[in-house]
Amino acid sequence: MGSYLNPGNSGFEGIRNDEYVDKTGLIGLINQSINTPRRLTCVSRPRRFGKSFAAKMLCAYYDKTCNSSELFDNLVIAKDEKYLEHLNKYDVIYLDMTNIMGEAGKNEIIPYIKQSVTEELMRAYPGMKADMKSFSSTLINAVEFTGNKFIAIIDEWDAPIREVPAAQKEYLEFLRTLFKSSGTTDKIFAAAYMTGILPIKKDGSQSAISDFKEYTMIKPRKFGAYVGFTENEVKKLCHDHGIDFAKMKQWYDGYEFRDTGSVYNPNSVMEAIRNDDFDSYWTQTSAAVSLMGYISLDFDGLSKTVAELIGGIGVPVDTKGFANDLVTFRNRDDVLTLLIHLGYLAYDEKTQEVHIPNEEIRKEFAGTIREVKRDETIRRVRESDQLIYDTVHQNAEAVAVQIEKIHAEETAALFYNDEQALRSVIKLAYFSYKDHYLKFEELPSGDGYADIVYLPKKNSMLPALVIEMKWNKSAEGAIAQIKDKRYPDAMKGHGGDVLLVGINYDKNAPAGKRKHECVIESMV
């Protein structure tokens, strides 16, 4: 048993000793690829989404130097028809790139890997010949000597790309040498599994390691259920531990994939259960410290986009041009695409839009936005804070002026009177609500659905806000609709004051003269 050759099953054994959500179906997908043209798999997902758990599980399953039947016999994979065919049948090369960088030093990554794996092979198979000039030849010699191909498992594959840009060229060339289409790969590897945060680095417009089949946060495809916890898995955990599932969904849901449905951040779900506390556990990951740097980048429209996202508005994004690294940004879309891969944003494949997935990440955005130094961002924060202050203090004239300003600045003429555009105006205007409120849209109440309701957080002394925006009627008419439809009924359990906010404008007035009016009434 070695560090890089056949590391054994102790890592997965430790995982099984704790509460384990069965993700061994992933093994069945890798088994399907063994010794086929699809043998090379790269699955990327955010930090703390179980990447290392999956890598340790695969090591325990394939490593021929241990017997892992007790770890797997009662799990989903045991029902797979190929379960016994591949269980503990291979030499495993396991590379945890983060640990290797710590051991080798950032400038000696590749020589360290070659030397370490070769030395462990020679100890495991003393009669084998090593080729000191060619690492690939050494691996081919090992396969010929043992009659057994390797399974390669590379954890945090992109760590050198993220942390040592100067080593990127040599590192990618090393991976190309092992996993290229010349036939070398077929001779050496039965299968390979790479996992990391970023998709494979692009060389121009193409993947730098072209033979890998990639599954990302944008298109996880058949691996969607293994990105995080599925909704059924979270429901079971909540049931078993007596946890409020609705709160769990609000805090940690929000990633959704075709054929999988909702997917939850697994680390945060387990921390919430262990601590009996719904909170942002995202701040405990090193990925969190990078958010401010990315949303502060000086690209046209990025400040407005961040405000829209925090306000709850979906934002269109083109993900195709992203270079799959942390330094090559050409425009706003590249920044948003990176935030998808980091887990800060969720991507809707149907609409090709991004949004903030849940309360945990929204809290991170809201906390970070106030530290951003860009003048445009600071202005938006201040204006939104002032709008909330004016609303709470029933300064209707000031509220009307600010809503009119946002409406004129942020809505294209074609969509000025569109229902969805009006709702977006409200969300963008009140985008800093997160400090004080929870936002609800289409909230069932009374005889209809309240468009937007801001409900104060626990222990807040602020009133709840029910906002209705109309055109060609009157602000009083908007208030009347709120009352007639009994929208405030949804706040019966709130126990505090409720403010009704009605806003109206004349849609037939010339552009620039659509004066908005506002009425605010208190309803205890």
C-alpha positions as CSV (number, residue, x, y, z in Angstrom):
1,M,0.0,0.0,0.0
2,G,1.5,3.3,-1.1
3,S,0.8,7.0,-1.3
4,Y,0.4,7.2,-5.0
5,L,0.2,3.5,-6.1
6,N,-2.7,1.5,-4.5
7,P,-3.5,3.8,-1.6
8,G,-5.9,1.3,-0.1
9,N,-9.4,1.8,1.3
10,S,-8.8,3.5,4.6
11,G,-10.0,6.9,3.3
12,F,-13.4,5.5,2.3
13,E,-13.5,3.4,5.4
14,G,-13.4,6.6,7.4
15,I,-16.2,8.1,5.4
16,R,-18.3,5.0,6.0
17,N,-17.7,5.3,9.7
18,D,-19.7,8.6,9.6
19,E,-23.2,9.1,8.3
20,Y,-22.9,8.3,4.6
21,V,-25.2,9.2,1.8
22,D,-24.8,6.4,-0.8
23,K,-23.2,7.8,-4.0
24,T,-21.7,4.5,-5.2
25,G,-23.9,4.6,-8.3
26,L,-21.0,6.7,-9.6
27,I,-18.9,3.6,-9.7
28,G,-21.3,1.9,-12.0
29,L,-20.9,4.8,-14.5
30,I,-17.2,4.5,-14.4
31,N,-17.4,0.7,-14.8
32,Q,-19.4,1.2,-18.0
33,S,-16.4,3.2,-19.5
34,I,-13.7,0.7,-18.6
35,N,-11.7,-0.4,-21.7
36,T,-13.9,1.6,-24.0
37,P,-13.2,4.7,-26.1
38,R,-15.1,6.5,-23.2
39,R,-12.5,5.5,-20.6
40,L,-11.4,9.0,-19.7
41,T,-13.8,10.9,-17.5
42,C,-13.5,14.4,-16.0
43,V,-16.2,15.6,-13.5
44,S,-15.9,19.2,-12.2
45,R,-17.8,20.6,-9.3
46,P,-17.4,23.3,-6.6
47,R,-15.3,23.0,-3.5
48,R,-16.9,21.1,-0.6
49,F,-19.2,19.3,-3.0
50,G,-17.8,15.8,-2.3
51,K,-15.0,15.6,-4.9
52,S,-12.5,13.9,-2.5
53,F,-15.1,11.6,-1.1
54,A,-15.8,10.3,-4.6
55,A,-12.0,9.9,-5.3
56,K,-11.5,7.9,-2.1
57,M,-14.5,5.8,-2.8
58,L,-13.2,4.9,-6.3
59,C,-9.7,4.1,-4.8
60,A,-11.3,1.7,-2.3
61,Y,-13.4,0.0,-5.0
62,Y,-10.7,-0.6,-7.6
63,D,-7.5,-1.0,-5.5
64,K,-6.4,-4.7,-5.9
65,T,-4.3,-4.7,-2.7
66,C,-7.3,-4.6,-0.4
67,N,-10.6,-6.3,0.1
68,S,-13.4,-3.7,0.2
69,S,-16.4,-6.0,0.0
70,E,-17.5,-5.1,3.5
71,L,-17.5,-1.5,2.6
72,F,-19.6,-1.9,-0.6
73,D,-21.8,-5.1,-0.2
74,N,-24.7,-3.2,1.3
75,L,-24.6,-0.2,-1.0
76,V,-26.2,0.6,-4.4
77,I,-23.2,-0.5,-6.4
78,A,-23.5,-4.1,-5.1
79,K,-26.6,-4.5,-7.2
80,D,-24.8,-3.6,-10.4
81,E,-24.1,-6.5,-12.7
82,K,-20.4,-5.6,-13.1
83,Y,-19.9,-5.1,-9.3
84,L,-17.7,-8.2,-8.7
85,E,-16.1,-8.0,-12.1
86,H,-14.2,-4.9,-11.2
87,L,-14.1,-4.9,-7.4
88,N,-10.5,-4.7,-6.2
89,K,-9.1,-5.8,-9.6
90,Y,-6.7,-3.0,-10.6
91,D,-3.5,-1.2,-9.7
92,V,-4.6,2.4,-8.9
93,I,-2.6,5.5,-9.5
94,Y,-4.0,8.1,-7.2
95,L,-2.8,11.7,-7.5
96,D,-4.1,14.3,-5.1
97,M,-2.7,17.3,-6.8
98,T,-3.1,19.7,-3.8
99,N,-1.1,17.4,-1.6
100,I,1.5,16.8,-4.3
101,M,2.0,20.5,-4.7
102,G,2.6,20.8,-1.0
103,E,5.1,17.9,-1.0
104,A,6.9,18.7,-4.2
105,G,7.0,22.5,-4.3
106,K,5.3,24.4,-7.0
107,N,8.1,24.2,-9.5
108,E,8.8,20.4,-9.2
109,I,5.4,18.9,-9.6
110,I,5.9,16.7,-12.7
111,P,9.4,15.3,-11.7
112,Y,8.0,14.6,-8.3
113,I,5.0,12.6,-9.7
114,K,7.2,10.6,-12.1
115,Q,9.8,9.8,-9.4
116,S,7.3,8.9,-6.7
117,V,5.1,6.7,-8.8
118,T,8.1,4.9,-10.3
119,E,9.6,4.2,-6.9
120,E,6.4,2.8,-5.6
121,L,6.0,0.6,-8.7
122,M,9.6,-0.7,-8.3
123,R,8.9,-1.6,-4.6
124,A,5.6,-3.3,-5.5
125,Y,7.1,-5.2,-8.4
126,P,10.9,-5.6,-7.9
127,G,11.4,-7.5,-11.2
128,M,9.9,-4.7,-13.3
129,K,12.0,-2.5,-15.5
130,A,11.8,1.3,-15.2
131,D,12.6,3.6,-18.1
132,M,14.2,6.6,-16.6
133,K,13.7,8.6,-19.8
134,S,10.0,7.9,-20.3
135,F,7.4,7.7,-17.6
136,S,4.8,6.4,-20.1
137,S,7.2,3.6,-21.0
138,T,7.6,2.7,-17.4
139,L,3.9,2.4,-17.0
140,I,3.7,0.3,-20.2
141,N,6.4,-2.0,-18.7
142,A,4.4,-2.3,-15.5
143,V,1.2,-3.3,-17.4
144,E,3.2,-5.9,-19.4
145,F,4.8,-7.2,-16.2
146,T,1.6,-7.5,-14.2
147,G,-0.8,-8.2,-17.1
148,N,-3.0,-5.6,-15.5
149,K,-3.9,-2.1,-16.6
150,F,-4.1,0.9,-14.3
151,I,-7.1,2.9,-13.0
152,A,-6.0,6.6,-12.7
153,I,-7.7,8.8,-10.2
154,I,-6.7,12.4,-10.1
155,D,-8.2,14.6,-7.3
156,E,-8.1,18.4,-7.6
157,W,-6.7,17.9,-11.0
158,D,-6.9,21.7,-11.7
159,A,-4.9,22.8,-8.6
160,P,-1.8,23.6,-10.7
161,I,-4.0,25.5,-13.2
162,R,-5.5,27.6,-10.4
163,E,-2.5,28.1,-8.1
164,V,0.6,27.8,-10.3
165,P,0.0,29.4,-13.7
166,A,3.7,29.3,-14.5
167,A,3.6,25.5,-14.3
168,Q,0.5,25.2,-16.5
169,K,2.2,24.4,-19.7
170,E,4.4,21.6,-18.3
171,Y,1.5,20.1,-16.4
172,L,-0.8,20.0,-19.3
173,E,1.9,18.5,-21.5
174,F,2.4,15.8,-18.9
175,L,-1.4,15.0,-18.9
176,R,-1.4,15.0,-22.7
177,T,1.5,12.5,-22.8
178,L,-0.5,10.1,-20.5
179,F,-3.9,10.6,-22.0
180,K,-3.5,11.2,-25.7
181,S,-5.1,9.4,-28.6
182,S,-1.9,7.8,-30.0
183,G,-2.7,4.4,-28.3
184,T,-0.6,5.0,-25.2
185,T,-3.7,5.5,-23.1
186,D,-5.3,2.3,-24.3
187,K,-2.1,0.3,-23.4
188,I,-1.8,1.8,-19.9
189,F,-5.2,2.7,-18.5
190,A,-8.4,0.7,-18.2
191,A,-10.1,4.0,-17.1
192,A,-9.2,7.4,-15.7
193,Y,-11.3,9.7,-13.5
194,M,-10.3,13.3,-12.9
195,T,-12.2,15.7,-10.7
196,G,-11.6,19.3,-9.8
197,I,-13.3,22.7,-9.7
198,L,-12.6,23.8,-13.2
199,P,-13.3,22.1,-16.5
200,I,-10.3,21.1,-18.5
201,K,-8.2,24.1,-19.6
202,K,-8.8,25.2,-23.2
203,D,-6.0,25.4,-25.7
204,G,-7.5,28.1,-27.9
205,S,-11.1,27.1,-28.4
206,Q,-10.5,23.4,-27.7
207,S,-9.9,21.3,-24.6
208,A,-6.2,20.9,-23.9
209,I,-6.7,17.2,-23.2
210,S,-9.2,16.4,-25.9
211,D,-9.9,12.7,-25.2
212,F,-11.6,13.3,-21.8
213,K,-15.4,13.3,-21.6
214,E,-16.3,16.3,-19.5
215,Y,-19.2,16.7,-17.1
216,T,-19.5,20.2,-15.6
217,M,-21.8,22.4,-13.5
218,I,-23.1,23.7,-16.8
219,K,-23.7,20.2,-18.3
220,P,-23.3,17.4,-15.7
221,R,-25.5,15.1,-17.8
222,K,-25.6,11.6,-16.4
223,F,-23.4,12.6,-13.4
224,G,-25.9,15.2,-12.2
225,A,-27.0,13.1,-9.3
226,Y,-23.4,12.9,-8.1
227,V,-22.7,16.6,-8.1
228,G,-24.3,16.9,-4.6
229,F,-27.2,15.6,-2.6
230,T,-30.5,15.0,-4.5
231,E,-33.8,16.2,-3.1
232,N,-34.9,12.8,-2.0
233,E,-31.6,12.2,-0.2
234,V,-32.0,15.5,1.6
235,K,-35.6,14.7,2.5
236,K,-34.5,11.4,4.0
237,L,-31.8,13.2,6.0
238,C,-34.2,15.7,7.3
239,H,-36.7,13.0,8.2
240,D,-34.1,11.0,10.0
241,H,-32.9,13.9,12.0
242,G,-36.1,15.8,12.6
243,I,-34.9,18.8,10.5
244,D,-37.3,21.3,8.8
245,F,-37.0,20.3,5.1
246,A,-38.5,23.6,3.9
247,K,-35.7,25.6,5.6
248,M,-33.1,23.2,4.3
249,K,-34.4,23.7,0.8
250,Q,-34.4,27.5,1.2
251,W,-30.8,27.6,2.5
252,Y,-29.0,25.0,0.4
253,D,-31.0,24.1,-2.7
254,G,-30.9,25.9,-6.0
255,Y,-28.8,23.9,-8.3
256,E,-30.9,22.0,-10.8
257,F,-30.0,19.7,-13.6
258,R,-31.9,18.0,-16.3
259,D,-33.0,14.5,-15.4
260,T,-31.8,15.0,-11.8
261,G,-33.8,17.9,-10.4
262,S,-32.7,19.8,-7.4
263,V,-29.2,19.3,-6.1
264,Y,-28.0,20.6,-2.7
265,N,-24.6,21.6,-1.3
266,P,-23.7,18.4,0.6
267,N,-21.2,19.9,3.0
268,S,-23.6,22.6,4.1
269,V,-26.5,20.2,4.5
270,M,-24.4,18.0,6.8
271,E,-23.0,20.9,8.8
272,A,-26.6,22.2,9.3
273,I,-27.6,18.8,10.6
274,R,-24.6,18.4,12.9
275,N,-24.8,21.9,14.3
276,D,-28.6,22.1,14.3
277,D,-28.2,25.5,12.8
278,F,-29.1,26.9,9.3
279,D,-26.2,29.2,8.5
280,S,-23.7,30.0,5.7
281,Y,-21.0,27.4,5.9
282,W,-19.6,28.6,2.6
283,T,-17.4,31.1,4.4
284,Q,-15.4,28.2,5.7
285,T,-14.1,27.3,2.3
286,S,-11.2,29.0,0.6
287,A,-13.3,29.6,-2.5
288,A,-15.4,32.1,-0.6
289,V,-12.5,34.6,-0.2
290,S,-12.3,35.0,-4.0
291,L,-15.9,36.3,-4.6
292,M,-15.0,40.0,-4.0
293,G,-12.2,39.9,-6.5
294,Y,-14.4,38.5,-9.3
295,I,-17.4,40.8,-8.8
296,S,-15.1,43.8,-8.6
297,L,-13.6,43.3,-12.1
298,D,-14.0,46.2,-14.4
299,F,-16.3,44.9,-17.1
300,D,-19.2,46.9,-18.5
301,G,-22.5,45.8,-17.0
302,L,-21.0,43.7,-14.2
303,S,-22.1,46.0,-11.4
304,K,-25.7,46.0,-12.7
305,T,-25.6,42.3,-13.2
306,V,-24.5,41.7,-9.6
307,A,-27.3,44.0,-8.4
308,E,-29.8,42.0,-10.5
309,L,-28.5,38.7,-9.1
310,I,-28.8,39.8,-5.5
311,G,-32.3,41.2,-6.2
312,G,-33.3,37.7,-7.4
313,I,-33.3,38.4,-11.2
314,G,-32.1,35.7,-13.6
315,V,-29.3,37.0,-15.9
316,P,-28.5,35.7,-19.4
317,V,-25.0,34.3,-19.9
318,D,-22.9,32.9,-22.8
319,T,-20.7,30.2,-21.3
320,K,-18.9,29.1,-24.4
321,G,-16.0,31.6,-24.4
322,F,-14.6,30.8,-20.9
323,A,-11.0,29.7,-21.0
324,N,-11.4,27.5,-17.9
325,D,-8.9,29.3,-15.7
326,L,-8.9,32.0,-13.0
327,V,-7.0,34.7,-14.9
328,T,-8.3,34.9,-18.5
329,F,-11.4,37.1,-18.5
330,R,-12.5,38.9,-21.6
331,N,-16.0,40.1,-20.5
332,R,-18.8,39.8,-18.0
333,D,-19.9,36.4,-19.3
334,D,-16.5,34.9,-18.5
335,V,-16.8,36.1,-14.9
336,L,-20.3,34.7,-14.6
337,T,-19.2,31.4,-16.1
338,L,-16.4,31.1,-13.5
339,L,-18.9,31.8,-10.7
340,I,-21.1,28.9,-12.0
341,H,-18.1,26.5,-11.7
342,L,-17.2,27.9,-8.3
343,G,-20.8,27.2,-7.1
344,Y,-21.7,30.9,-6.5
345,L,-24.2,30.9,-9.3
346,A,-26.6,28.2,-10.6
347,Y,-27.1,27.8,-14.4
348,D,-30.5,27.1,-16.0
349,E,-29.8,25.1,-19.1
350,K,-33.3,25.8,-20.6
351,T,-33.2,29.6,-20.3
352,Q,-29.4,29.9,-20.4
353,E,-29.6,32.2,-17.4
354,V,-27.8,32.3,-14.1
355,H,-29.2,33.1,-10.6
356,I,-28.0,33.0,-7.0
357,P,-29.1,29.5,-6.0
358,N,-30.0,29.8,-2.3
359,E,-30.0,31.7,1.0
360,E,-26.5,30.6,1.9
361,I,-24.9,32.0,-1.3
362,R,-27.2,35.1,-1.3
363,K,-25.8,35.9,2.2
364,E,-22.3,35.7,0.8
365,F,-23.1,38.0,-2.0
366,A,-24.8,40.5,0.2
367,G,-22.0,40.5,2.7
368,T,-19.3,40.9,0.0
369,I,-21.0,43.6,-2.1
370,R,-20.5,46.2,0.7
371,E,-16.7,45.7,0.5
372,V,-16.4,46.2,-3.2
373,K,-14.6,49.4,-4.1
374,R,-16.1,50.2,-7.5
375,D,-18.0,53.5,-7.5
376,E,-20.9,52.2,-9.5
377,T,-21.5,49.3,-7.0
378,I,-21.2,51.7,-4.0
379,R,-23.8,54.0,-5.6
380,R,-26.2,51.1,-6.2
381,V,-25.9,49.9,-2.6
382,R,-26.4,53.3,-1.2
383,E,-29.4,54.0,-3.3
384,S,-31.0,50.7,-2.4
385,D,-30.3,51.2,1.3
386,Q,-31.9,54.7,1.1
387,L,-34.9,53.3,-0.8
388,I,-35.6,50.8,2.0
389,Y,-35.1,53.5,4.6
390,D,-37.6,55.8,2.7
391,T,-40.1,53.0,2.3
392,V,-40.0,52.0,6.0
393,H,-40.4,55.7,7.0
394,Q,-43.3,56.1,4.5
395,N,-41.6,58.8,2.4
396,A,-43.7,58.0,-0.6
397,E,-42.4,60.8,-2.8
398,A,-38.8,59.7,-2.4
399,V,-39.8,56.1,-3.1
400,A,-41.6,57.2,-6.3
401,V,-38.6,59.2,-7.5
402,Q,-36.2,56.2,-7.0
403,I,-38.4,53.6,-8.6
404,E,-38.9,56.0,-11.6
405,K,-35.1,56.3,-11.9
406,I,-34.5,52.6,-11.8
407,H,-37.4,52.0,-14.2
408,A,-36.0,54.5,-16.8
409,E,-32.3,53.4,-16.4
410,E,-32.7,49.6,-16.4
411,T,-35.7,48.8,-18.7
412,A,-35.5,48.8,-22.4
413,A,-38.3,50.8,-24.1
414,L,-39.8,47.6,-25.7
415,F,-40.3,46.0,-22.3
416,Y,-41.1,49.1,-20.2
417,N,-44.7,48.0,-19.5
418,D,-44.0,44.3,-19.4
419,E,-45.3,42.5,-16.2
420,Q,-42.0,40.7,-15.6
421,A,-40.0,43.9,-16.3
422,L,-42.0,45.7,-13.6
423,R,-41.2,43.0,-11.1
424,S,-37.6,43.2,-12.1
425,V,-37.6,46.9,-11.5
426,I,-38.8,46.3,-7.9
427,K,-36.2,43.6,-7.3
428,L,-33.4,45.7,-8.7
429,A,-34.4,48.8,-6.7
430,Y,-34.6,46.9,-3.4
431,F,-31.6,44.6,-4.2
432,S,-29.9,45.2,-0.8
433,Y,-32.9,43.8,1.1
434,K,-30.9,40.9,2.3
435,D,-29.6,42.8,5.3
436,H,-33.1,43.0,6.7
437,Y,-35.6,40.9,4.8
438,L,-36.4,37.6,3.1
439,K,-38.0,38.0,-0.3
440,F,-40.9,36.0,-1.6
441,E,-42.4,36.1,-5.1
442,E,-45.8,35.0,-6.2
443,L,-46.7,34.4,-2.5
444,P,-50.1,32.6,-2.2
445,S,-52.3,34.9,-0.1
446,G,-55.9,35.7,0.3
447,D,-57.6,35.6,-3.2
448,G,-54.4,35.7,-5.3
449,Y,-50.7,35.9,-5.4
450,A,-48.8,38.8,-4.0
451,D,-46.1,39.8,-6.6
452,I,-43.3,40.7,-4.2
453,V,-43.3,40.5,-0.4
454,Y,-40.3,41.4,1.8
455,L,-40.7,39.7,5.2
456,P,-38.5,40.9,8.1
457,K,-35.9,38.5,9.4
458,K,-36.3,37.0,12.9
459,N,-35.8,39.6,15.6
460,S,-36.0,42.5,13.2
461,M,-38.1,45.5,14.2
462,L,-38.8,46.5,10.6
463,P,-42.3,46.2,9.0
464,A,-43.2,43.7,6.3
465,L,-43.5,45.2,2.8
466,V,-46.1,44.2,0.2
467,I,-45.4,46.0,-3.0
468,E,-47.7,46.3,-6.1
469,M,-46.7,48.2,-9.2
470,K,-49.3,49.3,-11.9
471,W,-49.6,51.5,-14.9
472,N,-52.5,53.7,-16.2
473,K,-54.4,53.3,-12.9
474,S,-53.4,54.9,-9.6
475,A,-51.2,54.3,-6.6
476,E,-54.4,54.2,-4.6
477,G,-55.7,51.6,-7.0
478,A,-52.6,49.4,-6.4
479,I,-53.2,49.7,-2.7
480,A,-56.9,48.8,-3.2
481,Q,-55.8,45.6,-5.1
482,I,-53.5,44.6,-2.3
483,K,-56.5,44.9,0.1
484,D,-59.1,43.4,-2.2
485,K,-57.0,40.4,-2.9
486,R,-56.1,40.1,0.8
487,Y,-52.4,39.8,0.1
488,P,-51.5,40.8,3.7
489,D,-53.1,37.5,4.9
490,A,-49.8,35.8,4.1
491,M,-48.2,37.9,6.9
492,K,-50.7,36.9,9.7
493,G,-48.0,35.0,11.5
494,H,-45.5,37.8,11.2
495,G,-46.8,39.6,14.3
496,G,-45.5,43.0,13.4
497,D,-46.4,46.0,11.2
498,V,-47.2,45.6,7.5
499,L,-46.7,48.4,5.0
500,L,-48.7,48.4,1.7
501,V,-46.7,50.0,-1.1
502,G,-48.6,51.0,-4.3
503,I,-46.8,52.5,-7.3
504,N,-48.3,53.7,-10.6
505,Y,-47.3,55.6,-13.7
506,D,-48.9,56.7,-17.0
507,K,-47.6,54.3,-19.6
508,N,-48.9,56.6,-22.5
509,A,-46.8,59.5,-21.4
510,P,-43.8,60.3,-23.6
511,A,-40.5,58.6,-22.6
512,G,-38.8,60.5,-19.9
513,K,-42.1,62.0,-18.6
514,R,-43.7,58.9,-17.2
515,K,-43.9,60.3,-13.7
516,H,-44.4,57.6,-11.0
517,E,-46.5,58.1,-8.0
518,C,-46.5,56.2,-4.7
519,V,-48.8,55.6,-1.8
520,I,-47.7,53.8,1.4
521,E,-50.2,52.7,4.0
522,S,-49.6,51.0,7.4
523,M,-51.6,47.9,8.2
524,V,-51.1,46.5,11.7
